[in-house]
């Protein structure tokens, strides 16, 4: 059994401490946050998708009709387990919540006939097709949540009008202007990123010291599925090594397609809209004007890095619960009593 599988199934003690190395006592597992993990065939997408779920309340529950379904789409290079800690916190705040998180094509252990087709149209169609398989009949009210590339995907899926019973869309830390500008630096980032690691522990350490994550507990569950074990090259590093599952460099032809037109598309969604950013400097002109006109709710997490759902899972869960409470059937509208008219008055 590979080290990655061991980390998922059996919590293990942290590696021995050395100066500058993060430590923890227990590695979390997916089952602490989701209730099931399944491989779901999706014929319309010609693939099998790894899906992590929390089912909404059962039909016998008097509150089942009010149970929302949060559908989560990860960013480029990540997997559904980047949402794990946030899902755990969300379940604490919305007791009857339903959740669907999945590895999109070309990521995690999802497999399709063409894992290199990461075009926006294809990724959005995959999301819609998967929901149609999971909920062929009735579907709860849906809240789409996407991080980075996933934010573009959920926006596109919402615009197609094919997501049934759509209530709201939340986009995490991506706007068109800054995203397109940052693509010029993506190649440099990928060249400087380690191509392999000697162990999962080393990969986790790199992620929280250099790679941008700020939450070790999240890195312990989100980093392993981003890697795959392969034979080593016979050097002193050992017989095996860990490499990235997703070759982001091969997806370069799709990068501009993910983000071009994103701001206008987001503002065109016929549902409640929320934009969650790590800083106001990420707003572009279109969204700045839209926010001033009250077209969407803006939430800022200046203490977070780019991976908001990993760095601040507790605060994000509170924000998503608030999005549901503001727009779902659980919303309480205060009504002031109108005194009856006195006899003889009009």
Number of C-alpha atoms within 10 A of each C-alpha: 5 8 15 20 11 12 20 18 14 12 13 14 12 14 13 9 10 8 5 8 13 17 16 14 11 14 19 22 19 20 15 11 21 24 12 13 15 12 15 16 18 18 12 13 20 13 19 21 24 23 22 24 21 20 17 23 20 12 9 8 12 9 13 15 16 17 24 26 25 27 20 25 30 27 21 19 20 23 28 23 29 28 27 26 26 25 29 18 18 26 18 15 16 18 11 21 22 23 23 23 25 29 25 30 26 22 29 24 20 20 19 19 11 12 14 16 17 23 16 23 15 15 24 24 19 22 22 21 19 22 18 18 14 14 12 10 7 9 18 20 22 22 27 27 24 23 27 22 23 26 29 31 31 28 26 21 24 26 17 13 13 16 23 16 15 19 22 22 27 27 26 26 26 26 25 25 19 15 21 17 11 11 15 10 10 15 14 10 12 13 10 9 12 13 12 17 19 16 20 22 19 14 23 24 21 19 18 19 14 11 14 13 22 21 18 20 19 25 23 26 23 24 23 25 25 22 24 19 19 12 10 15 11 9 8 7 12 12 12 16 19 23 20 21 18 21 16 17 12 11 15 14 12 14 20 16 16 24 24 16 14 23 22 13 16 28 18 14 18 14 18 19 22 21 22 21 24 19 16 14 8 17 20 16 12 15 23 15 12 16 16 9 9 10 16 19 14 17 16 13 18 11 11 18 19 19 23 26 26 25 24 19 23 18 16 23 22 16 17 21 19 15 20 24 14 14 14 18 13 13 11 10 7 6 6 6 6 6 6 6 8 7 6 5 5 5
